[in-house]
């Protein structure tokens, strides 16, 4: 590995660390002594993230370290993009919800993003985000939702669909730490300014890729009932304490007004999927104005991405 690589990282709570890779976070969870051996990687960032993930792991756990397992909150390209490269180096099990397996074993593409929302540069750019499946074959295992993840015995796995059918969150009751993936965000994921900065704002799941808003609302309310003390989201800074409590309860109580777009491809018309993948996608109507807006957004985002890669 190139030892000149370095990764800035932050602490979420005791034995939980994260790092931001361009505009998405990945997390590393170390088990308490006596609970289980080793540590677990949660999500793998964008394609090309493997080097920085390995550098962070070696900073935290020592040279040559590898996780006991990799857990995916879901399989979107910004959360599973680095996975195939990491598995060439780390021969470890990968866990995901059974309803995510079609997108991780080559069976089905995800439903397309919805750039028509026009609520930020990232939404416009979402038309370029990958939705094709990867094929991990037998390297990925379905999480036993009754037993949980063996390599994380103290953590509860919570099915939080909406953003994707098999989206999961992880909760540690001992100190009320919650890793939510994209069940909700702690920044405005649709905004390039927010996404590439450290601006904090608790919001719903990224709108451009959320395909079942009713399920997403139920998931946020389920997570709110846990009364977490610290939240680690896929997009945005860590949130804790009173700030987290107040903003999360406000979101849960007013999800339909605060999170769901006024209109959009999946608003009132969710995509339908099962254990084999996508079964129905609502129709989409494009326009010349939208295509022009996407072109402008692409130029703006290129600037942010190049700047992020140079950091």
C-alpha positions in Angstrom: 0.0 0.0 0.0 1.1 3.6 -0.7 2.1 4.8 2.8 2.0 8.4 1.7 -1.8 8.1 1.7 -3.5 9.7 4.7 -7.1 10.0 5.8 -8.5 12.6 8.2 -11.0 10.9 10.5 -13.3 11.8 13.4 -14.7 10.0 16.4 -18.4 9.4 16.7 -18.5 7.8 20.1 -16.4 5.4 22.1 -14.9 2.8 19.6 -16.7 4.3 16.6 -14.8 6.5 14.0 -15.7 7.9 10.6 -14.2 9.7 7.7 -15.6 11.8 4.9 -14.5 10.7 1.4 -15.5 13.6 -1.0 -19.2 13.8 0.0 -20.0 10.5 1.7 -19.0 9.0 5.1 -17.7 5.5 6.0 -17.3 4.2 9.6 -15.2 1.8 11.6 -16.6 0.1 14.7 -14.3 -1.6 17.2 -15.8 -4.2 19.5 -15.4 -4.0 23.2 -12.8 -6.5 24.7 -14.7 -9.7 25.5 -17.6 -8.9 23.1 -16.0 -9.9 19.9 -12.6 -9.8 18.2 -11.6 -7.0 15.9 -13.4 -4.2 14.1 -16.0 -3.9 11.3 -16.1 -1.5 8.4 -19.5 0.1 7.6 -19.9 1.1 4.0 -17.0 1.6 1.5 -17.5 5.0 -0.1 -17.1 5.8 -3.8 -15.1 3.8 -6.3 -11.4 4.6 -5.7 -11.8 5.0 -1.9 -10.0 1.8 -0.9 -6.6 3.3 -0.4 -7.8 6.0 2.0 -10.0 3.5 3.9 -7.0 1.2 4.4 -4.8 4.1 5.5 -7.4 5.1 8.1 -7.7 1.5 9.3 -3.9 1.2 9.7 -3.7 4.5 11.6 -6.4 3.2 14.0 -5.6 -0.5 14.3 -2.0 -1.0 13.1 -0.2 -2.0 9.9 -1.7 -5.0 8.1 -5.0 -4.8 9.9 -8.2 -6.0 8.3 -11.8 -5.9 9.4 -13.6 -8.9 10.8 -16.4 -8.0 8.3 -17.8 -5.3 6.1 -21.4 -4.2 6.6 -23.3 -2.3 3.9 -26.2 0.0 5.0 -27.2 -0.3 1.3 -25.6 -0.9 -2.1 -25.7 2.5 -3.8 -22.5 3.4 -5.6 -21.4 6.0 -3.0 -21.7 3.4 -0.2 -20.4 0.3 -2.0 -18.2 1.8 -4.6 -14.9 0.8 -2.9 -16.0 -2.7 -2.0 -14.7 -4.7 -5.0 -11.2 -3.1 -4.7 -11.1 -3.7 -0.9 -12.1 -7.4 -1.3 -9.0 -7.9 -3.5 -7.0 -7.0 -0.4 -9.2 -8.1 2.5 -10.7 -11.6 2.3 -13.6 -10.9 4.7 -17.3 -11.5 4.7 -19.7 -8.8 3.5 -23.1 -8.4 5.0 -26.3 -6.7 3.7 -30.0 -7.0 4.0 -31.6 -9.8 1.9 -33.5 -7.2 -0.1 -30.2 -5.5 -1.1 -28.7 -8.7 -2.5 -30.1 -8.3 -6.0 -28.0 -5.2 -6.5 -24.9 -6.8 -5.1 -25.1 -10.1 -7.0 -25.8 -8.8 -10.5 -29.5 -9.5 -10.6 -30.9 -6.0 -10.8 -30.1 -2.4 -11.2 -31.4 0.1 -8.8 -34.3 2.4 -9.9 -32.9 5.5 -11.7 -32.4 8.7 -9.8 -34.8 11.6 -10.1 -32.9 14.7 -11.3 -36.3 16.5 -12.0 -36.5 17.6 -8.3 -34.2 20.6 -9.1 -33.5 21.1 -5.4 -29.8 21.3 -5.7 -26.8 20.5 -7.9 -26.4 17.0 -6.5 -30.0 16.2 -7.5 -29.4 17.4 -11.0 -26.1 15.4 -11.2 -27.8 12.3 -9.9 -28.6 11.3 -13.5 -24.9 10.4 -13.8 -24.7 8.4 -10.6 -24.3 4.6 -11.2 -27.3 2.3 -10.6 -26.0 -0.8 -12.3 -25.4 -3.8 -9.9 -22.1 -5.2 -8.8 -21.7 -9.0 -8.6 -20.1 -10.2 -5.4 -21.4 -13.7 -5.8 -21.0 -15.7 -2.6 -18.9 -13.1 -0.9 -22.0 -11.2 0.3 -24.2 -12.7 3.0 -27.8 -11.8 3.9 -28.0 -10.5 7.5 -30.0 -12.7 9.8 -32.4 -10.1 11.2 -33.2 -12.2 14.2 -29.6 -13.0 15.2 -27.9 -9.8 13.9 -24.3 -9.7 12.7 -22.0 -12.1 14.4 -19.0 -9.7 14.1 -21.0 -7.0 15.9 -22.8 -8.9 18.7 -23.7 -5.8 20.7 -25.2 -3.8 17.9 -28.8 -4.1 16.8 -29.6 -4.2 13.0 -32.7 -2.2 12.1 -34.4 -2.5 8.7 -35.0 1.0 7.6 -36.4 0.9 4.0 -37.4 3.8 1.9 -34.2 5.1 0.4 -33.6 1.5 -0.8 -35.7 -1.6 -0.2 -33.0 -3.3 2.0 -31.5 -0.3 3.7 -30.4 -1.0 7.3 -29.2 1.1 10.3 -27.1 0.0 13.3 -27.8 0.8 16.9 -25.6 0.3 20.0 -27.9 0.4 23.1 -25.0 0.7 25.5 -24.4 4.3 24.6 -27.2 5.0 22.1 -25.0 5.4 19.1 -26.9 5.2 15.8 -25.3 4.6 12.3 -28.1 5.5 9.9 -26.6 5.3 6.4 -29.0 7.3 4.2 -32.1 6.7 6.3 -31.8 10.4 7.0 -29.0 12.9 6.5 -27.3 15.5 8.8 -26.7 17.9 5.9 -28.6 18.9 2.8 -27.5 16.0 0.5 -29.1 17.6 -2.5 -26.8 20.7 -2.2 -23.2 20.6 -3.5 -22.3 23.4 -1.1 -23.5 21.4 1.9 -22.3 18.1 0.6 -18.7 19.2 0.0 -18.5 21.2 3.3 -19.2 20.6 6.9 -22.5 22.4 7.1 -24.9 20.7 9.4 -28.6 20.3 9.0 -30.7 17.3 9.9 -32.9 16.4 6.9 -34.5 13.4 5.3 -32.8 10.8 3.1 -31.2 12.1 -0.1 -34.2 12.9 -2.2 -32.8 12.1 -5.6 -32.4 8.4 -4.8 -35.3 7.8 -2.4 -37.8 5.6 -4.1 -40.5 4.9 -1.4 -41.3 8.0 0.7 -44.0 6.3 2.9 -41.5 3.7 3.9 -38.8 6.3 4.5 -41.1 8.2 6.8 -41.8 5.1 8.9 -38.1 4.4 9.1 -37.2 7.8 10.4 -39.9 7.5 13.1 -38.7 4.1 14.1 -35.1 5.5 14.5 -36.4 8.5 16.4 -38.1 6.3 18.9 -34.7 4.9 19.9 -33.7 8.3 21.3 -30.1 8.2 20.0 -27.5 10.3 21.7 -25.1 10.3 18.7 -25.9 9.8 15.0 -23.4 9.0 12.3 -25.0 9.5 8.9 -23.9 8.6 5.4 -24.0 12.3 4.5 -23.2 15.1 6.9 -21.4 15.6 10.3 -22.0 13.8 13.5 -24.9 15.1 15.5 -25.3 14.6 19.3 -27.3 15.6 22.4 -30.0 18.2 22.5 -29.4 19.4 18.9 -29.9 15.9 17.6 -32.9 15.2 19.8 -34.8 18.4 18.8 -34.1 18.2 15.1 -34.7 14.5 14.8 -38.1 14.8 16.6 -39.0 17.7 14.4 -38.2 15.7 11.3 -40.2 12.7 12.5 -43.2 14.8 13.5 -43.2 16.7 10.2 -41.6 14.4 7.7 -44.2 14.9 5.0 -43.7 18.6 5.0 -39.9 18.7 5.7 -38.6 15.8 3.7 -40.9 14.7 0.9 -40.6 16.8 -2.3 -43.7 18.6 -3.5 -43.5 16.5 -6.6 -41.2 14.0 -8.2 -41.0 10.7 -10.0 -41.4 8.6 -6.8 -43.7 11.0 -4.8 -46.9 9.1 -4.4 -45.7 6.4 -6.8 -43.0 4.3 -5.2 -40.8 1.9 -7.0 -41.6 -1.7 -6.2 -39.0 -4.4 -5.5 -38.7 -7.8 -4.0 -35.9 -10.3 -3.3 -35.1 -10.6 -7.0 -34.8 -6.8 -7.5 -36.9 -4.1 -9.1 -40.3 -5.0 -10.4 -41.9 -1.6 -11.2 -40.5 1.9 -11.8 -42.9 4.8 -12.3 -42.6 6.7 -15.6 -40.4 9.8 -16.0 -40.9 12.8 -18.3 -37.8 14.8 -19.2 -37.6 18.4 -20.6 -35.1 20.6 -22.4 -34.9 22.9 -19.4 -33.9 20.0 -17.2 -31.2 18.8 -19.6 -29.7 22.3 -19.7 -29.8 22.5 -15.9 -28.0 19.2 -15.7 -25.2 20.4 -17.9 -24.7 23.5 -15.8 -24.7 21.4 -12.6 -22.1 19.0 -14.1 -19.7 21.9 -14.7 -20.2 23.2 -11.1 -19.8 19.8 -9.5 -16.6 19.2 -11.5 -15.0 22.1 -9.6 -16.0 20.7 -6.2 -14.9 17.2 -7.0 -11.5 18.3 -8.3 -11.0 20.4 -5.2 -12.0 17.5 -3.0 -9.6 15.1 -4.7 -6.7 17.6 -4.2 -7.3 17.8 -0.4 
